[in-house]
Amino acid sequence: NFNEAIKLFQKAITIDPGSALTHNALSMAYYNIKNYDLAIKHCDKAIQLGYRVSPKFLESLKNTKK
């Protein structure tokens, strides 16, 4: 259940806003419910924090902007 996962990831980010892994997971969960703006926002944050995001996932996000 992606909506439940999003709630848990959001809670985790309030505890540790610098968790690149959590931002990446949140990005993927948002992507799966087609909330692409928030998926991109959290993917960008994960990258900013040093997470190496999957190139395939980055390509998928890029394709949502068409």
SVG drawing of the C-alpha trace seen along z (x, -y; Angstrom):
<svg xmlns="http://www.w3.org/2000/svg" viewBox="-3 -19 30 21">
<polyline fill="none" stroke="black" stroke-width="0.4" points="0.0,0.0 1.8,-3.1 -0.3,-5.6 0.6,-3.9 4.2,-3.7 4.1,-7.5 2.8,-8.2 5.6,-6.2 8.3,-7.7 7.0,-11.2 7.2,-10.5 10.7,-9.1 11.7,-12.3 10.4,-14.4 12.7,-12.4 15.7,-12.5 15.3,-15.0 18.8,-14.2 18.1,-10.6 18.8,-10.3 17.5,-6.7 14.2,-7.8 13.8,-10.6 14.5,-8.1 12.0,-5.6 9.4,-8.4 10.1,-9.5 9.4,-6.0 6.2,-5.7 4.9,-9.0 5.9,-7.8 3.8,-4.7 0.7,-6.7 1.4,-9.0 2.2,-12.1 5.1,-13.0 5.7,-16.5 6.4,-15.1 8.3,-12.1 10.7,-14.5 11.0,-16.8 12.1,-13.9 14.3,-12.4 16.1,-15.7 16.5,-15.9 17.9,-12.4 20.4,-13.3 21.3,-16.5 22.0,-14.4 24.3,-12.2 22.1,-9.2 22.9,-7.6 19.4,-7.2 18.9,-4.4 19.4,-5.7 16.2,-3.8 14.2,-5.6 15.6,-8.9 14.6,-8.1 11.1,-7.2 10.8,-10.5 12.1,-12.4 9.4,-10.8 6.6,-12.2 7.5,-15.7 6.4,-15.1"/>
</svg>
